[in-house]
């Protein structure tokens, strides 16, 4: 009768600790890579590191983890993994379908600034996959025509619920005093500063960074009695510094 082969990690507490730390670092790194892709910073989704981490997570699920603290740590990480897999898959579908909120908002700004129909070249420059660029452009131009027609017919903007292909961002995710566009620009400067200083630690996703910066921005608005704030990125003593200040 064949005996089950025991993974060495099951009987080595320190090795299993190191393994779980490695999984956590890889997860944080993958989450940052996906945020960069959703922001348009990266042009391709991080499928290779995702497949690697998926393999490691499946292998770890097969372990008989004896220590309760280690078991709890992996269960927590696994729950986050399942949640983010669903989020990444959903967002990827929205990008492919041309309904991703950030892409739609950027497209509408581009059309408003240019004053004419969107082109495939503009869509590609925004990071829309080439396989979906034509459909995305057609959808955005169709929505734009619907808004114009409604405005001409009613003398007021179209009902967003009728014309917008994607739901607006949840109110709790917005930050008073600074726009999403300004935050995207700040995030890119922050990322470049991290690269310049040689900081290779996992990069926070933009949504996580927004929540961390929210109290600082609200304090600036409150103390300076202003309605708008801005974020500065600087490098001091080899470290990246972020400061909120009143917008000029």
Backbone as JSON, one array per atom type, in Angstrom:
{
  "sequence": "XXXXXXXXXXXXXXXXXXXXXXXXXXXXXXXXXXXXXXXXXXXXXXXXXXXXXXXXXXXXXXXXXXXXXXXXXXXXXXXXXXXXXXXXXXXXXXXXXXXXXXXXXXXXXXXXXXXXXXXXXXXXXXXXXXXXXXXXXXXXXXXXXXXXXXXXXXXXXXXXXXXXXXXXXXXXXXXXXXXXXXXXXXXXXXXXXXXXXXXXXXXXXXXXXXXXXXXXXXXXXXXXXXXXXXXXXXXXXXXXXXXXXXXX",
  "N": [[0.85, -1.2, 0.0], [0.65, 2.15, -0.97], [2.23, 4.91, 0.57], [1.39, 8.18, 1.66], [3.2, 10.92, 0.45], [5.02, 13.09, 2.45], [5.12, 16.55, 2.63], [8.05, 18.45, 3.12], [7.7, 20.95, 4.3], [5.65, 20.7, 6.11], [6.64, 19.76, 8.49], [8.49, 21.58, 9.33], [8.67, 24.35, 10.97], [9.89, 26.91, 10.77], [10.61, 26.98, 8.06], [8.11, 26.86, 6.89], [7.04, 29.26, 7.81], [8.67, 31.06, 6.39], [7.88, 30.36, 3.82], [5.17, 31.17, 3.82], [5.5, 33.92, 4.18], [6.77, 34.51, 1.78], [4.68, 33.93, -0.02], [2.9, 35.95, 0.72], [4.34, 38.25, 0.0], [4.54, 37.89, -2.78], [1.86, 37.99, -3.43], [1.21, 40.68, -2.73], [2.85, 41.98, -4.56], [1.74, 41.1, -7.0], [-0.8, 42.2, -6.8], [-0.17, 44.93, -6.95], [0.87, 45.01, -9.54], [-1.41, 44.43, -11.05], [-2.96, 46.69, -10.44], [-1.39, 48.64, -11.65], [-1.7, 47.85, -14.28], [-4.47, 48.22, -14.64], [-4.5, 50.94, -14.36], [-3.31, 51.7, -16.68], [-0.61, 51.92, -16.78], [0.98, 49.66, -17.05], [1.08, 47.67, -19.97], [0.23, 45.09, -20.46], [-1.64, 42.47, -18.87], [-0.62, 40.92, -15.76], [-0.11, 37.96, -16.26], [1.74, 35.82, -16.11], [3.11, 35.98, -13.49], [0.75, 35.66, -12.05], [-0.13, 33.06, -12.69], [1.97, 31.63, -11.57], [1.74, 32.25, -8.83], [-0.79, 31.23, -8.37], [-0.32, 28.5, -8.68], [1.39, 28.06, -6.48], [-0.32, 28.71, -4.37], [-2.26, 26.7, -4.62], [-0.69, 24.46, -4.11], [0.02, 24.95, -1.47], [-2.42, 24.78, -0.23], [-2.74, 22.09, -0.04], [-1.19, 21.33, 2.05], [-0.73, 20.01, 5.35], [-1.19, 21.94, 7.8], [0.02, 22.39, 10.92], [0.42, 24.25, 13.04], [-1.51, 26.65, 14.68], [-1.43, 29.46, 14.35], [-0.05, 29.75, 11.96], [-1.77, 28.42, 10.28], [-4.02, 30.06, 10.42], [-2.94, 32.39, 9.31], [-2.46, 31.6, 6.65], [-5.07, 30.96, 5.85], [-6.27, 33.46, 5.97], [-4.8, 34.83, 3.99], [-5.53, 33.26, 1.8], [-8.27, 33.77, 1.61], [-8.2, 36.48, 0.88], [-6.94, 36.16, -1.56], [-8.87, 34.75, -3.09], [-10.89, 36.68, -3.12], [-9.64, 38.82, -4.5], [-9.06, 37.58, -6.94], [-11.61, 37.31, -8.02], [-12.24, 40.04, -8.24], [-10.21, 40.95, -10.03], [-10.81, 39.38, -12.31], [-13.39, 40.3, -12.89], [-12.91, 43.02, -13.45], [-11.2, 42.75, -15.63], [-12.99, 41.71, -17.5], [-14.68, 43.92, -17.79], [-12.9, 45.74, -18.93], [-12.36, 44.44, -21.34], [-14.91, 44.54, -22.44], [-15.29, 47.2, -22.78], [-16.43, 48.76, -20.8], [-15.22, 49.58, -18.5], [-14.92, 51.62, -15.7], [-12.87, 53.61, -15.27], [-11.65, 53.76, -17.77], [-13.81, 54.58, -19.34], [-14.38, 57.08, -18.19], [-11.98, 58.45, -18.77], [-12.12, 58.39, -21.54], [-14.38, 59.96, -21.99], [-13.47, 62.42, -21.02], [-11.41, 62.9, -22.85], [-12.86, 63.14, -25.23], [-14.39, 65.38, -24.62], [-12.41, 67.34, -24.36], [-11.2, 67.3, -26.9], [-13.36, 67.74, -28.54], [-14.47, 66.27, -30.58], [-15.16, 63.13, -32.28], [-13.98, 60.07, -30.78], [-10.93, 58.35, -31.59], [-9.43, 55.29, -32.83], [-6.71, 55.32, -32.42], [-6.46, 57.03, -30.21], [-7.73, 55.49, -28.29], [-6.01, 53.28, -28.11], [-3.75, 54.57, -27.13], [-4.65, 55.1, -24.6], [-4.44, 52.68, -23.45], [-6.25, 50.7, -24.06], [-6.94, 47.37, -24.98], [-5.75, 46.17, -28.13], [-7.35, 44.36, -29.46], [-9.85, 45.05, -28.65], [-10.16, 47.69, -29.17], [-11.52, 48.89, -31.39], [-14.25, 48.24, -30.93], [-14.55, 49.49, -28.46], [-14.15, 52.22, -29.09], [-16.29, 52.64, -30.87], [-18.43, 52.23, -29.11], [-18.05, 54.3, -27.2], [-18.27, 56.58, -28.83], [-20.87, 56.25, -29.69], [-22.26, 56.5, -27.28], [-21.6, 59.15, -26.74], [-22.91, 60.51, -28.81], [-25.52, 59.92, -28.08], [-25.72, 61.34, -25.69], [-25.42, 63.96, -26.64], [-27.64, 64.16, -28.32], [-29.71, 63.92, -26.48], [-29.29, 66.19, -24.95], [-29.78, 68.2, -26.85], [-32.44, 67.69, -27.34], [-33.77, 67.92, -24.88], [-32.68, 70.07, -23.67], [-30.98, 69.8, -21.59], [-28.39, 67.92, -19.89], [-28.07, 64.41, -20.7], [-29.67, 61.77, -18.87], [-27.48, 60.24, -16.71], [-27.84, 57.61, -15.84], [-29.14, 56.47, -17.95], [-27.44, 56.67, -20.15], [-24.75, 56.26, -19.48], [-22.23, 53.81, -19.7], [-21.08, 52.57, -17.57], [-21.17, 52.16, -14.03], [-20.98, 54.92, -11.67], [-18.18, 55.79, -9.56], [-18.1, 54.5, -6.23], [-19.25, 56.57, -3.54], [-17.81, 56.52, -1.18], [-15.3, 55.93, -1.99], [-14.23, 58.07, -3.2], [-12.22, 61.05, -2.89], [-12.54, 64.01, -1.24], [-11.77, 67.16, -2.58], [-9.75, 66.55, -4.37], [-9.28, 65.35, -7.63], [-9.98, 62.27, -9.44], [-8.44, 62.15, -11.73], [-6.26, 63.8, -11.11], [-5.22, 62.28, -9.03], [-4.43, 60.0, -10.42], [-2.34, 61.04, -11.95], [-0.6, 61.8, -9.9], [-0.08, 59.26, -8.84], [1.39, 58.04, -10.87], [3.7, 59.67, -10.84], [4.58, 59.05, -8.3], [5.13, 56.32, -8.57], [7.26, 56.43, -10.43], [9.15, 57.78, -8.9], [9.66, 55.9, -6.92], [10.92, 53.92, -8.44], [13.18, 55.34, -9.23], [14.56, 55.68, -6.83], [15.3, 53.14, -6.33], [13.63, 51.51, -4.88], [12.27, 48.52, -4.38], [10.21, 47.29, -3.12], [6.88, 45.83, -2.75], [4.5, 47.67, -4.58], [2.0, 49.82, -3.41], [-1.44, 49.52, -4.28], [-3.43, 51.89, -6.18], [-5.94, 52.45, -5.03], [-5.62, 51.61, -2.39], [-3.59, 53.34, -1.62], [-4.89, 55.77, -1.84], [-6.7, 55.66, 0.3], [-4.92, 55.72, 2.41], [-3.85, 58.26, 2.16], [-6.02, 59.89, 2.48], [-6.74, 61.0, 5.16], [-4.65, 62.89, 5.49], [-5.08, 64.66, 3.35], [-7.65, 65.62, 3.94], [-7.08, 66.93, 6.32], [-5.47, 69.05, 5.43], [-7.34, 70.49, 3.88], [-9.1, 71.24, 5.87], [-7.53, 72.69, 7.78], [-6.43, 74.78, 6.25], [-8.63, 75.91, 5.23], [-9.64, 75.53, 2.58], [-10.88, 74.47, -0.67], [-9.67, 72.8, -2.46], [-6.98, 70.48, -2.92], [-3.56, 69.39, -3.41], [-1.11, 66.92, -4.33], [2.25, 66.42, -3.61], [5.24, 64.9, -4.77], [8.38, 63.95, -3.7], [11.96, 63.38, -3.45], [13.86, 62.69, -0.75], [16.81, 62.41, 1.0], [17.25, 59.97, -0.23], [14.8, 58.73, -0.05], [11.32, 58.34, -0.85], [9.03, 60.93, -0.56], [5.77, 62.01, 0.29], [3.54, 64.66, 0.19], [0.69, 66.5, 1.15], [-0.8, 69.53, 0.08], [-2.31, 72.86, 0.01], [-4.09, 73.53, -3.0], [-2.85, 75.59, -5.56]],
  "CA": [[0.0, 0.0, 0.0], [1.48, 3.35, -1.09], [2.07, 5.9, 1.64], [1.35, 9.56, 1.2], [4.46, 11.62, 0.59], [4.87, 14.26, 3.31], [5.87, 17.74, 2.21], [8.96, 18.86, 4.2], [7.22, 22.17, 4.95], [4.7, 20.37, 7.16], [7.35, 19.47, 9.74], [9.52, 22.6, 9.54], [7.92, 25.57, 11.28], [10.58, 28.09, 10.22], [10.52, 26.94, 6.6], [6.74, 27.19, 6.53], [6.93, 30.71, 8.03], [9.31, 31.71, 5.24], [7.03, 30.09, 2.66], [3.98, 32.02, 3.91], [5.95, 35.29, 3.93], [6.99, 34.59, 0.35], [3.37, 34.01, -0.65], [2.34, 37.27, 1.0], [5.07, 39.23, -0.82], [4.15, 37.68, -4.17], [0.48, 38.49, -3.57], [1.26, 42.14, -2.74], [3.45, 42.39, -5.83], [0.76, 40.86, -8.06], [-1.87, 43.19, -6.65], [0.35, 46.19, -7.47], [0.97, 44.87, -11.0], [-2.76, 44.57, -11.61], [-3.37, 48.09, -10.33], [-0.66, 49.35, -12.7], [-2.34, 47.52, -15.56], [-5.78, 48.88, -14.69], [-4.24, 52.38, -14.53], [-2.74, 51.94, -17.99], [0.84, 52.05, -16.67], [1.45, 48.44, -17.7], [0.27, 47.42, -21.17], [-0.25, 43.72, -20.47], [-1.96, 41.96, -17.53], [0.47, 40.08, -15.23], [-0.59, 36.58, -16.25], [2.79, 34.87, -15.7], [3.18, 35.89, -12.02], [-0.52, 35.17, -11.51], [-0.14, 31.6, -12.79], [2.94, 31.11, -10.6], [1.18, 32.34, -7.48], [-1.92, 30.3, -8.32], [0.27, 27.17, -8.45], [1.89, 28.02, -5.11], [-1.47, 28.7, -3.46], [-2.87, 25.37, -4.68], [0.2, 23.52, -3.42], [-0.04, 25.23, -0.03], [-3.71, 24.29, 0.25], [-2.62, 20.64, 0.19], [-0.37, 21.08, 3.23], [-1.36, 19.81, 6.66], [-0.54, 22.96, 8.64], [-0.27, 22.03, 12.31], [0.44, 25.4, 13.94], [-2.75, 27.41, 14.47], [-1.15, 30.81, 13.85], [0.31, 29.62, 10.55], [-3.0, 28.03, 9.58], [-4.84, 31.27, 10.34], [-2.29, 33.31, 8.37], [-2.7, 31.15, 5.28], [-6.5, 31.08, 5.57], [-6.53, 34.88, 5.7], [-4.25, 35.13, 2.67], [-6.32, 32.56, 0.79], [-9.53, 34.51, 1.45], [-7.88, 37.67, 0.09], [-6.64, 35.68, -2.91], [-10.14, 34.45, -3.75], [-11.59, 37.96, -3.33], [-8.99, 39.6, -5.55], [-9.23, 36.87, -8.2], [-12.93, 37.71, -8.52], [-12.15, 41.46, -8.62], [-9.4, 41.06, -11.25], [-11.56, 38.81, -13.43], [-14.51, 41.19, -13.22], [-12.37, 44.22, -14.08], [-10.71, 42.37, -16.96], [-14.16, 41.61, -18.38], [-15.13, 45.28, -18.06], [-11.95, 46.33, -19.88], [-12.59, 43.8, -22.64], [-16.23, 44.96, -22.95], [-15.31, 48.65, -22.96], [-17.29, 49.38, -19.79], [-14.46, 49.84, -17.28], [-15.23, 52.99, -15.3], [-11.77, 54.55, -15.49], [-11.48, 53.93, -19.22], [-14.94, 55.36, -19.82], [-14.19, 58.46, -17.73], [-10.88, 59.01, -19.55], [-12.62, 58.58, -22.91], [-15.29, 61.11, -22.0], [-12.64, 63.63, -20.89], [-10.7, 63.1, -24.12], [-13.82, 63.62, -26.21], [-14.78, 66.74, -24.25], [-11.3, 68.24, -24.66], [-10.97, 67.35, -28.34], [-14.56, 68.26, -29.19], [-14.87, 65.46, -31.72], [-15.28, 61.7, -32.0], [-12.76, 59.37, -30.39], [-10.31, 57.52, -32.62], [-8.79, 54.05, -32.36], [-5.37, 55.68, -31.93], [-6.62, 57.56, -28.86], [-8.06, 54.36, -27.41], [-4.78, 52.5, -27.9], [-2.89, 55.38, -26.26], [-5.2, 54.98, -23.24], [-4.16, 51.34, -22.94], [-7.3, 49.75, -24.42], [-6.36, 46.28, -25.78], [-5.96, 46.35, -29.57], [-8.44, 43.49, -29.9], [-11.12, 45.65, -28.25], [-10.13, 49.14, -29.39], [-12.56, 49.32, -32.32], [-15.54, 48.16, -30.25], [-14.55, 50.5, -27.4], [-14.34, 53.52, -29.74], [-17.67, 52.71, -31.36], [-19.33, 52.36, -27.96], [-17.92, 55.64, -26.62], [-18.82, 57.56, -29.76], [-22.33, 56.08, -29.67], [-22.73, 57.11, -26.04], [-21.43, 60.59, -26.87], [-24.0, 60.98, -29.66], [-26.75, 59.84, -27.31], [-25.74, 62.46, -24.74], [-25.65, 65.2, -27.4], [-29.02, 64.16, -28.78], [-30.57, 64.17, -25.33], [-29.12, 67.6, -24.58], [-30.48, 69.0, -27.85], [-33.88, 67.43, -27.25], [-34.33, 68.33, -23.6], [-32.05, 71.29, -23.18], [-30.2, 69.48, -20.4], [-27.61, 66.71, -20.12], [-28.79, 63.15, -20.6], [-29.64, 61.07, -17.59], [-26.34, 59.33, -16.7], [-28.27, 56.22, -15.66], [-29.6, 55.94, -19.22], [-26.41, 56.71, -21.19], [-23.41, 55.86, -19.05], [-22.07, 52.37, -19.77], [-20.52, 52.02, -16.34], [-21.65, 52.84, -12.82], [-20.0, 55.84, -11.1], [-17.41, 55.28, -8.42], [-18.79, 54.63, -4.94], [-18.92, 57.83, -2.89], [-16.84, 56.35, -0.12], [-13.98, 55.72, -2.57], [-13.75, 59.35, -3.69], [-11.58, 61.9, -1.89], [-12.93, 65.4, -1.42], [-10.69, 68.13, -2.76], [-8.79, 66.15, -5.38], [-9.98, 64.53, -8.61], [-9.36, 60.99, -9.8], [-7.41, 62.41, -12.74], [-5.08, 64.3, -10.39], [-4.68, 61.14, -8.29], [-3.74, 59.13, -11.38], [-1.07, 61.7, -12.28], [0.25, 61.66, -8.72], [0.33, 57.86, -8.68], [2.46, 57.79, -11.85], [4.91, 60.32, -10.32], [4.99, 58.27, -7.13], [5.74, 55.09, -9.07], [8.55, 56.76, -11.03], [10.07, 58.12, -7.81], [10.04, 54.62, -6.29], [11.9, 53.29, -9.33], [14.41, 56.16, -9.2], [15.28, 55.45, -5.57], [15.65, 51.72, -6.22], [12.74, 50.86, -3.91], [11.63, 47.41, -5.08], [9.15, 46.69, -2.31], [5.6, 45.83, -3.46], [3.88, 48.99, -4.69], [0.6, 49.87, -3.01], [-2.39, 49.84, -5.32], [-3.88, 53.27, -6.06], [-7.07, 52.56, -4.09], [-5.07, 51.49, -1.04], [-2.84, 54.56, -1.36], [-5.87, 56.83, -1.65], [-7.23, 55.59, 1.66], [-3.86, 56.12, 3.33], [-3.63, 59.7, 2.03], [-7.26, 60.63, 2.73], [-6.7, 61.85, 6.35], [-3.73, 64.01, 5.28], [-5.73, 65.62, 2.45], [-8.75, 66.24, 4.67], [-6.49, 67.85, 7.3], [-5.06, 70.25, 4.71], [-8.55, 71.23, 3.53], [-9.69, 71.78, 7.09], [-6.65, 73.67, 8.42], [-6.21, 75.94, 5.38], [-9.96, 76.39, 4.82], [-9.66, 75.54, 1.12], [-11.71, 73.43, -1.27], [-8.87, 71.93, -3.31], [-5.63, 70.13, -2.44], [-2.72, 68.71, -4.38], [-0.12, 66.02, -3.73], [3.61, 66.57, -4.12], [6.13, 63.75, -4.6], [9.78, 64.37, -3.72], [12.93, 62.4, -2.96], [14.7, 63.3, 0.29], [17.72, 61.42, 1.63], [17.09, 58.67, -0.88], [13.48, 58.16, 0.22], [10.21, 59.03, -1.49], [8.17, 61.63, 0.39], [4.52, 62.48, -0.27], [2.94, 65.7, 1.04], [-0.51, 67.2, 0.64], [-0.77, 70.97, 0.34], [-3.42, 73.54, -0.67], [-3.88, 73.73, -4.43], [-2.66, 77.02, -5.89]],
  "C": [[0.88, 1.24, 0.0], [1.19, 4.32, 0.05], [2.13, 7.3, 1.05], [2.68, 10.24, 1.48], [4.25, 12.91, 1.39], [5.72, 15.4, 2.79], [6.76, 18.19, 3.37], [8.48, 20.09, 4.96], [6.31, 21.85, 6.14], [5.37, 20.14, 8.5], [8.46, 20.47, 10.04], [8.83, 23.94, 9.7], [8.57, 26.8, 10.66], [10.47, 28.13, 8.7], [9.11, 27.31, 6.14], [6.47, 28.68, 6.75], [7.5, 31.47, 6.83], [8.46, 31.55, 3.98], [5.8, 31.0, 2.67], [4.33, 33.49, 3.69], [6.18, 35.51, 2.45], [5.67, 34.71, -0.42], [2.76, 35.4, -0.48], [3.02, 38.34, 0.14], [4.66, 39.11, -2.29], [2.72, 38.18, -4.41], [0.47, 40.01, -3.63], [1.83, 42.66, -4.07], [2.46, 42.21, -6.98], [-0.37, 41.87, -8.0], [-1.44, 44.54, -7.21], [0.45, 46.15, -8.99], [-0.39, 45.02, -11.66], [-3.25, 46.01, -11.53], [-2.67, 48.92, -11.4], [-1.28, 49.08, -14.06], [-3.68, 48.23, -15.69], [-5.64, 50.39, -14.85], [-3.71, 52.71, -15.92], [-1.24, 52.09, -17.97], [1.52, 50.86, -17.33], [0.51, 48.12, -18.86], [-0.31, 46.01, -21.24], [-0.59, 43.27, -19.05], [-0.89, 40.99, -17.07], [0.09, 38.61, -15.13], [0.47, 35.58, -15.79], [2.92, 34.82, -14.18], [1.88, 35.42, -11.39], [-0.57, 33.64, -11.57], [0.82, 30.97, -11.78], [2.36, 31.12, -9.2], [-0.01, 31.4, -7.33], [-1.42, 28.87, -8.04], [0.73, 27.04, -7.0], [0.74, 27.96, -4.09], [-2.13, 27.32, -3.44], [-2.01, 24.35, -3.95], [0.12, 23.71, -1.91], [-1.36, 24.74, 0.57], [-3.67, 22.79, 0.58], [-1.83, 20.31, 1.46], [-1.24, 20.84, 4.47], [-0.63, 20.74, 7.63], [-0.95, 22.74, 10.09], [-0.42, 23.26, 13.21], [-0.74, 26.32, 13.64], [-2.49, 28.8, 13.9], [-0.79, 30.77, 12.36], [-0.93, 29.27, 9.72], [-3.91, 29.25, 9.39], [-4.26, 32.25, 9.31], [-2.56, 32.9, 6.94], [-4.18, 31.27, 4.92], [-6.87, 32.52, 5.24], [-6.03, 35.27, 4.32], [-5.08, 34.48, 1.57], [-7.66, 33.25, 0.55], [-9.31, 35.77, 0.62], [-7.63, 37.28, -1.36], [-7.92, 35.42, -3.7], [-10.9, 35.74, -4.08], [-10.98, 38.74, -4.48], [-9.06, 38.91, -6.91], [-10.56, 37.27, -8.84], [-12.9, 39.16, -9.01], [-11.37, 41.63, -9.92], [-10.16, 40.53, -12.45], [-12.69, 39.73, -13.87], [-14.0, 42.44, -13.95], [-11.83, 43.93, -15.47], [-11.87, 42.26, -17.95], [-14.67, 42.99, -18.75], [-14.21, 45.97, -19.07], [-12.18, 45.76, -21.27], [-13.9, 44.27, -23.27], [-16.33, 46.46, -23.18], [-16.18, 49.38, -21.97], [-16.55, 49.71, -18.5], [-14.55, 51.32, -16.94], [-14.11, 53.97, -15.6], [-11.54, 54.81, -16.97], [-12.59, 54.81, -19.79], [-14.78, 56.83, -19.43], [-13.08, 59.15, -18.54], [-11.33, 59.29, -20.98], [-13.51, 59.81, -23.0], [-14.52, 62.42, -21.85], [-11.94, 63.94, -22.2], [-11.64, 63.65, -25.18], [-14.23, 65.07, -25.91], [-13.68, 67.74, -24.6], [-11.08, 68.4, -26.15], [-12.16, 67.93, -29.1], [-14.99, 67.47, -30.4], [-14.87, 63.99, -31.32], [-13.93, 61.11, -31.62], [-12.25, 58.52, -31.54], [-9.71, 56.27, -31.99], [-7.42, 54.36, -31.79], [-5.44, 56.22, -30.5], [-6.92, 56.43, -27.88], [-6.82, 53.54, -27.1], [-3.84, 53.24, -26.97], [-3.35, 55.33, -24.81], [-4.91, 53.62, -22.64], [-5.25, 50.34, -23.22], [-6.68, 48.64, -25.28], [-6.71, 46.44, -27.26], [-7.13, 45.51, -30.09], [-9.81, 44.08, -29.58], [-11.21, 47.12, -28.58], [-11.27, 49.61, -30.29], [-13.93, 49.33, -31.64], [-15.66, 49.24, -29.17], [-14.84, 51.88, -28.0], [-15.77, 53.67, -30.23], [-18.66, 52.91, -30.23], [-19.28, 53.76, -27.39], [-18.5, 56.71, -27.53], [-20.34, 57.47, -29.81], [-22.93, 56.72, -28.42], [-22.66, 58.64, -26.11], [-22.56, 61.18, -27.71], [-25.33, 60.95, -28.92], [-26.87, 61.0, -26.33], [-26.03, 63.78, -25.46], [-27.1, 65.29, -27.85], [-29.99, 64.47, -27.65], [-30.5, 65.62, -24.9], [-29.88, 68.5, -25.54], [-31.99, 68.87, -27.72], [-34.49, 68.02, -26.0], [-33.76, 69.63, -23.06], [-31.28, 71.07, -21.91], [-29.45, 68.19, -20.67], [-28.46, 65.46, -19.97], [-28.68, 62.56, -19.22], [-28.48, 60.08, -17.6], [-26.75, 57.88, -16.57], [-28.71, 55.59, -16.97], [-28.48, 55.81, -20.24], [-25.06, 56.21, -20.76], [-23.28, 54.35, -19.06], [-21.51, 51.75, -18.51], [-21.02, 52.82, -15.16], [-20.58, 53.78, -12.3], [-19.3, 55.21, -9.91], [-18.21, 55.44, -7.14], [-18.33, 55.89, -4.22], [-17.81, 57.66, -1.86], [-15.43, 56.17, -0.65], [-13.39, 57.02, -3.11], [-13.12, 60.14, -2.54], [-11.94, 63.34, -2.18], [-11.7, 66.28, -1.61], [-9.66, 67.76, -3.81], [-9.46, 65.16, -6.32], [-9.24, 63.22, -8.87], [-8.25, 61.19, -10.82], [-6.12, 62.9, -12.09], [-4.41, 63.16, -9.61], [-3.92, 60.19, -9.21], [-2.38, 59.71, -11.75], [-0.09, 61.59, -11.11], [0.78, 60.24, -8.6], [1.46, 57.52, -9.65], [3.77, 58.42, -11.39], [5.48, 59.56, -9.13], [5.7, 56.99, -7.57], [7.13, 55.35, -9.65], [9.59, 57.08, -9.96], [10.54, 56.86, -7.09], [11.1, 53.91, -7.12], [13.23, 54.01, -9.25], [15.22, 55.91, -7.93], [15.68, 53.99, -5.39], [14.82, 50.98, -5.19], [11.95, 49.77, -4.63], [10.59, 46.69, -4.22], [7.83, 46.73, -3.08], [4.95, 47.21, -3.43], [2.41, 48.9, -4.27], [-0.27, 50.13, -4.24], [-2.93, 51.25, -5.11], [-5.03, 53.42, -5.08], [-6.59, 52.48, -2.64], [-4.32, 52.77, -0.66], [-3.78, 55.74, -1.12], [-6.39, 56.84, -0.21], [-6.19, 56.02, 2.69], [-3.67, 57.64, 3.34], [-4.87, 60.53, 2.4], [-7.19, 61.52, 3.98], [-5.8, 63.08, 6.17], [-4.37, 65.09, 4.39], [-6.86, 66.35, 3.18], [-8.23, 67.23, 5.71], [-6.06, 69.15, 6.63], [-6.27, 71.11, 4.35], [-9.13, 71.95, 4.75], [-8.84, 72.91, 7.68], [-6.47, 74.94, 7.57], [-7.5, 76.53, 4.85], [-10.03, 76.57, 3.3], [-10.53, 74.39, 0.62], [-10.91, 72.42, -2.07], [-7.5, 71.69, -2.7], [-4.87, 69.48, -3.58], [-1.7, 67.86, -3.64], [1.22, 66.19, -4.4], [4.41, 65.31, -3.82], [7.56, 64.26, -4.69], [10.67, 63.24, -3.2], [13.86, 63.13, -1.99], [15.51, 62.22, 0.99], [17.49, 60.02, 1.07], [15.74, 58.01, -0.66], [12.4, 59.01, -0.45], [9.3, 59.64, -0.42], [6.92, 62.15, -0.35], [3.9, 63.49, 0.7], [1.71, 66.28, 0.35], [-0.38, 68.67, 0.99], [-1.96, 71.62, -0.37], [-3.1, 73.72, -2.14], [-3.78, 75.22, -4.72], [-3.71, 77.48, -6.88]]
}
